[in-house]
């Protein structure tokens, strides 16, 4: 039983900043990777950024230099700092995690979990 809850979305002007948060909760043994994806109306869901347990990061070309992904291991939380926002960044942003769950060692299993999304609107 694991869930991801995103927060921090909202309306921001072009050039502005926003920070998204995603907190994982439940029977979590370890988190291998957490990331952010986004989906704009009429478009495919796309990867925005990911971060591994060793803090290796990966970004989509469209956000490099503007977005920064980070995490707080103790809080099982991942963040996305979004700067210099553009109207094309408007989308529902989804948190994703690849983790190991289970209440006992013999019940451990790998799992991919998605949050329900938070809307980011960049408009003047």
C-alpha positions in Angstrom: 0.0 0.0 0.0 1.9 3.0 -1.3 0.7 6.3 -2.6 2.3 9.5 -4.0 0.7 12.9 -3.4 1.8 15.9 -5.4 1.4 19.5 -4.3 2.6 23.0 -5.3 0.9 23.4 -8.7 -0.9 26.6 -9.6 -1.0 29.6 -11.8 2.2 31.5 -12.5 3.3 34.1 -15.0 5.8 33.5 -17.7 9.3 33.8 -16.3 8.1 32.9 -12.9 8.9 30.1 -10.6 7.1 27.2 -8.9 8.2 24.3 -6.7 6.4 21.0 -6.8 6.5 18.4 -4.1 5.7 14.7 -4.1 5.6 12.7 -0.9 5.5 9.0 -0.9 3.8 7.2 1.9 2.9 3.6 2.9 4.9 0.4 3.3 8.1 1.6 1.6 11.3 -0.4 2.0 13.4 1.6 -0.5 13.0 4.0 -3.4 15.1 3.3 -6.4 14.0 6.2 -8.6 11.6 9.1 -8.4 10.7 11.4 -11.2 8.3 13.9 -12.7 6.3 13.6 -15.9 3.9 16.0 -17.5 1.0 15.8 -19.9 -0.5 18.7 -21.7 -4.0 18.6 -23.3 -3.9 16.6 -26.5 -0.3 15.5 -26.0 1.5 12.4 -24.8 2.8 12.2 -21.3 6.5 13.0 -21.3 9.4 12.7 -18.9 10.5 15.9 -17.2 13.2 14.8 -14.7 14.3 11.8 -12.7 16.5 11.2 -9.7 17.9 7.9 -8.5 18.8 6.7 -5.0 22.4 7.6 -5.7 21.2 11.2 -6.7 21.9 10.8 -10.4 19.6 13.1 -12.3 18.2 13.2 -15.8 16.3 16.0 -17.5 14.4 16.5 -20.7 16.2 18.8 -23.1 13.3 21.2 -22.9 13.8 21.9 -19.2 17.6 21.7 -18.8 18.9 24.7 -17.1 15.5 25.8 -15.9 14.3 22.9 -13.7 16.0 21.2 -10.8 15.0 17.9 -9.3 16.0 17.1 -5.7 14.9 14.8 -2.9 14.7 14.4 0.8 15.3 10.7 1.6 14.2 10.9 5.2 10.8 12.3 4.1 10.5 10.1 1.0 9.9 13.3 -0.9 11.0 14.6 -4.3 10.9 18.2 -5.4 10.9 19.9 -8.8 12.1 23.5 -8.7 10.8 25.2 -11.9 12.3 28.5 -12.9 11.9 30.7 -16.0 8.6 29.1 -16.7 7.2 29.2 -20.2 3.6 28.8 -21.4 4.6 25.6 -23.0 5.3 24.2 -19.5 1.6 24.2 -18.9 0.5 20.7 -18.1 -0.5 18.3 -15.4 2.6 17.2 -13.6 2.7 13.6 -12.3 5.0 12.1 -9.8 6.4 8.7 -10.4 8.4 6.3 -8.3 10.0 2.9 -8.7 10.3 1.4 -5.2 10.2 -1.7 -3.1 7.2 -2.2 -0.9 6.2 -4.7 1.7 5.6 -5.1 5.5 7.9 -8.2 5.8 10.9 -9.4 3.9 9.1 -12.3 2.3 6.4 -9.9 1.0 8.8 -7.4 -0.6 8.1 -6.6 -4.2 9.1 -4.0 -6.8 6.4 -1.5 -7.7 5.9 1.5 -10.0 3.6 4.1 -8.5 2.0 7.2 -10.0 0.5 10.2 -8.3 -2.8 11.8 -9.4 -1.1 14.9 -10.7 -1.0 18.6 -10.0 -1.8 21.3 -12.5 0.7 23.9 -13.5 -0.6 26.8 -15.6 1.8 29.3 -17.0 0.0 32.3 -18.4 -0.1 36.1 -18.2 
